[in-house]
Amino acid sequence: MEALAMEKLDIMNASKRLDVKNACIDQSRFVCVGAERLYFENVSLAGTKITDANMSDLEIDGAQLGGAFIHNIGLPPEGHPAYTPGAEQRPLRFESCDLRGSRIERCDLSRVEIADCELSGMTINGIPVEELLKSYFEK
């Protein structure tokens, strides 16, 4: 049986509202696109790459992110066209997330608050957090 070729749809210099249901849009590309207030439900975004994007107020609920690589997150750096001098990054919130075995490297964690979390095996620069807390509370 011969495989069907995917139809290619080009939308350029246009304003459209798309209603896409039960469709395959694998390998689609979105470049220089306004795409605010999108709604995705029951979708596979495996292998998706998002670069140079404003995702303020993004909410991800009930997603599987195993193997995700999240990097270079924050406000645009000096020299970037969207850079705003003096602007401050709004905080992120992680709630009820399974981050076991995850790694956080070269991140600014100033004023980060960790509350009501399982910390067994967690280390900071190789130092077990449980030992740090035990030492702190023994003082």
C-alpha positions in Angstrom: 0.0 0.0 0.0 1.4 3.4 -1.0 1.8 6.0 1.8 -0.2 9.2 1.3 1.9 12.4 0.9 1.1 15.1 3.4 -0.5 18.2 1.9 1.5 21.4 2.4 -0.5 24.5 3.4 1.4 27.9 3.3 -0.1 30.8 5.2 1.9 33.9 4.8 1.3 37.6 5.7 -2.2 36.7 6.8 -4.4 36.9 9.9 -6.2 33.6 10.5 -7.9 31.7 13.4 -7.3 28.0 13.0 -9.6 25.3 14.4 -7.6 22.1 14.0 -9.2 18.8 15.2 -8.1 15.2 14.6 -5.3 16.3 12.3 -1.7 15.5 11.9 0.5 18.7 11.6 3.8 16.9 12.2 7.0 18.8 11.1 5.0 22.1 10.7 7.0 25.3 11.2 5.9 28.6 12.7 8.3 31.5 12.1 7.6 35.1 13.1 4.1 34.2 14.2 1.8 35.8 16.7 0.2 32.8 18.4 -1.2 34.1 21.7 -3.8 32.3 23.8 -3.4 29.0 22.0 -5.2 26.0 23.5 -3.8 22.5 23.1 -5.6 19.5 24.6 -4.7 15.8 24.1 -1.8 16.6 21.8 1.6 15.1 21.2 4.3 17.7 21.1 7.2 15.2 21.4 10.3 16.6 19.8 8.9 20.1 19.6 11.5 22.9 19.8 10.6 26.5 20.8 13.2 29.2 20.5 13.3 33.0 21.0 9.7 33.0 22.3 7.7 35.1 24.8 5.8 32.5 26.8 4.8 34.7 29.7 1.8 33.4 31.7 2.2 29.9 30.0 0.5 27.2 31.9 1.4 23.5 31.4 -0.9 21.1 33.3 -0.9 17.3 33.2 2.1 17.1 30.8 4.8 14.4 30.6 8.1 16.3 30.2 10.6 13.4 30.6 13.8 14.2 28.7 12.9 17.8 28.3 15.8 20.3 28.0 14.8 23.7 29.3 17.6 26.3 28.9 18.4 30.0 28.4 15.1 31.0 30.1 14.6 34.6 31.3 14.3 38.0 29.9 16.1 38.9 26.6 19.8 39.7 27.2 21.3 43.0 26.3 21.8 43.3 22.6 18.6 41.3 21.9 15.9 43.4 20.0 13.4 42.8 22.8 15.8 43.7 25.6 14.4 46.2 28.1 16.9 47.8 30.5 15.9 47.5 34.2 13.1 44.9 33.5 12.8 42.1 36.1 12.0 38.5 35.4 8.6 37.5 36.9 8.9 34.3 39.0 8.1 30.9 37.8 6.0 28.4 39.8 6.3 24.6 39.9 3.6 22.9 41.8 3.0 19.1 42.3 5.8 18.3 39.8 7.8 15.1 39.7 11.4 16.4 39.2 13.2 13.2 40.5 16.6 12.9 39.0 16.4 16.3 37.3 19.5 18.6 37.1 19.6 22.4 37.6 22.8 23.9 36.4 24.1 27.5 36.0 20.8 29.0 37.1 20.1 32.1 39.1 18.1 30.7 42.1 18.1 34.0 44.1 15.0 34.2 46.3 13.8 30.7 45.2 11.5 29.1 47.8 11.2 25.3 48.2 8.4 24.3 50.5 6.7 21.0 51.4 8.9 19.0 49.0 10.6 15.5 49.2 14.3 16.3 49.4 15.9 12.8 49.9 19.0 12.5 47.7 18.9 16.1 46.7 22.3 17.8 46.6 23.5 21.4 46.1 27.0 21.5 44.7 27.5 17.9 45.8 26.4 18.6 49.4 23.4 16.5 50.6 20.5 19.0 51.4 19.2 16.7 54.2 22.6 17.0 56.0 22.5 20.8 55.5 19.0 21.0 57.0 19.9 18.7 59.9 23.0 20.8 60.7 20.9 24.0 60.5 18.2 22.7 62.8 20.7 21.4 65.3 22.1 24.9 65.9 
